[in-house]
């Protein structure tokens, strides 16, 4: 197991290096002057030159890469050109919204998907199964921004249980949590629909395995055999999807963030792009890549915990 | 005493079992034999009430006074694992891969509420010791054990509560002969010492002859004959019993002919697989799957290659077919070197038939397309009309109709599919046919007919066979010369009859001693 973890860590490190090289190359090395790009077409020579010096674009590419990486390792992500504040500070503020939102949505989608996926698989081919599968089809088909707006209409405008948008900050924890409820529901629902379908099909495949027959021959009732023997064996594909969904939720919540006026990472990167703030784009992209690789690593460890056969493979 | 009284079963209205009646006595083994699809396994599942959806039963299965068929599911759950234990054919998949073997054995005790966690583990330890796994710790996972060991774990799970009836559904079919002999010994000991009744389901008459006190012969969902084993097998009153016995010992008529020039030769062939990773960049010593094998196949000869799973037969076969390269030595066929880079025309001269008649065809292709596929090996591909003529001829040669070429694989039985596989192998008029476990998946009567076909084709076309199998009876029936392979090496080689009559090597002796054989009283001349 230790060797497996070390092997995954090594792969994590290598992926990070490769990803950082790709991002650096795409943004800084490919023809075109980042400073000129950021300032637009009508900028004069002197301003561009000043910005070049400001951004540290002088010097060899290798030296710039090293200083970028070493800066990031020390928490220095550079200074945003448009906001005139350290990017590290900008990102940290946004992460306090995005991470709780993603976690909240993920917990919610898992909590919905597991029971209905299990229920559906256990009643395969019966009315309940068709009902649940029809419902998940709907959940996948409905765009989450539309669903978000619907939630606002019902729960914020009509019932006035929640506020329609905005984020009060974590100084008032309860209010902050409350502000995240509607957006995380809007985010979780389509995810839960997908996850439930994956859970169902993985379980159905597992239920057909020989060891399920062995479990029944031991005297386990159908339901207990499912919970004790099938569930853990069906987890691998489910974990894969959970990992992918978390990575998506971190940055892909941009539409929902806009619907609910949440200052999250998705909005930051969107603003960075529209304002041609390459420092922000570069750093946030790297951060997201790091998050995805980290989640993959965690999922890999979860695989090995779920399935002893994987522990040997380094 | 457990009695089946006119048990009938229909699944979605289709009759599967008709009036099946027999009794099982404590301390005795009852053998249920028949070919695939005869209803053997369904009888067992009906007994356990573990039938698929849509099943309807009638008649009675009596244990003590009650009819099991009338028991509600909750009561059946209390009986299963407690009074009725069952083991299955595939030990590789019958255990939960993510649970330790100790937990899986202990689970039988815990779900029936007879022992708490610590005590259940103690009993599990004792039962695993009983089935011969005293050296295997409880915290092992199934993938860390061999097939035979896994079947022992399954047995320990099934007998953990000392059930009155143990049902063993083809318990040794997936195992090697030496492992099979050990598992059968274990079952015999359990019946004698623990006094349980054993229902042994198998297609192999030699296995039941060896183990069962009573047998019943099943065909198409009905028991055609039953009685004490010796009586049934020696009297063979029912024609089906007779047919089964004849087929399981069948030897096709072969015309001895002078052998011609060497067609396929291998000298000192080595096939290595990379060793397991030891460190980040280092690997352990490579695994020598084939370790210095030399062989020669002459024109018109039939050469057998026997050995247990993992001995390197398949690896050697892949090298001989030019599918994998070799790490040492050389192979030549029809006067040309064999390697992955060999020309297609040479491949057309060596064709192969595999074991599984279900998995080796693309289900969406018609038979004509399947059989004509090797034509792509030829420089001059026949035109459409010529192609259909050739496919028709090939189908006729293997005993099928030319009109079958427009059908799809699912329209044929297992034996017919194997005939199609042979037709596909013959379409390019090869000189050498490699038969890799080609009859192992077939029922005895079908197997006998395919062996006849192979012998006939050899006579008519002067083919040379390399016959690879773990089944000693089959190899004895169809080969002139045999090689015995163990751990990558050929340990014994000689004329088939001589090797079988007077094996020289210890391993050959062990193999022959372990192979179940029909008793003499069951052989009719």
Contacts between the chains, C-beta under 8 A, distances in Angstrom:
chain1	res1	chain2	res2	distance
A	10	B	280	7.7
A	209	B	93	6.4
A	210	B	88	6.3
A	210	B	90	5.5
A	210	B	93	4.0
A	210	B	94	4.7
A	211	B	93	6.5
A	211	B	94	5.8
A	211	B	95	5.6
A	211	B	96	4.5
A	211	B	97	7.4
A	213	B	50	6.9
A	213	B	88	6.7
A	213	B	94	7.6
A	214	B	88	6.8
A	214	B	94	4.9
A	214	B	95	6.8
A	214	B	96	7.7
A	214	B	154	6.8
A	214	B	157	7.1
A	215	B	96	7.2
A	216	B	50	5.6
A	216	B	80	7.0
A	217	B	48	6.2
A	217	B	50	6.7
A	217	B	80	5.8
A	217	B	81	6.6
A	217	B	84	8.0
A	217	B	85	7.3
A	217	B	86	4.2
A	217	B	88	8.0
A	217	B	158	7.2
A	218	B	80	6.6
A	218	B	81	3.9
A	218	B	107	6.3
A	218	B	108	4.8
A	218	B	111	6.5
A	218	B	157	6.4
A	218	B	158	7.9
A	219	B	77	5.0
A	219	B	78	6.6
A	219	B	79	7.3
A	219	B	80	4.1
A	219	B	81	3.4
A	219	B	82	6.1
A	219	B	108	7.1
A	219	B	111	5.5
A	219	B	112	6.1
A	220	B	77	7.0
A	220	B	81	7.9
A	220	B	107	7.9
A	220	B	111	5.8
A	221	B	73	7.2
A	221	B	74	7.3
A	221	B	77	5.1
A	224	B	111	7.5
A	228	B	107	7.8
A	229	B	96	5.0
A	229	B	99	7.5
A	232	B	98	5.1
A	233	B	96	7.0
A	233	B	97	6.8
A	233	B	98	5.9
A	306	B	98	6.7
A	307	B	97	7.1
A	307	B	98	5.6
A	308	B	97	7.5
A	308	B	98	6.1
A	308	B	141	4.6
A	308	B	143	7.4
A	309	B	97	6.1
A	309	B	98	8.0
A	309	B	141	7.1
A	309	B	143	5.0
A	314	B	277	6.1
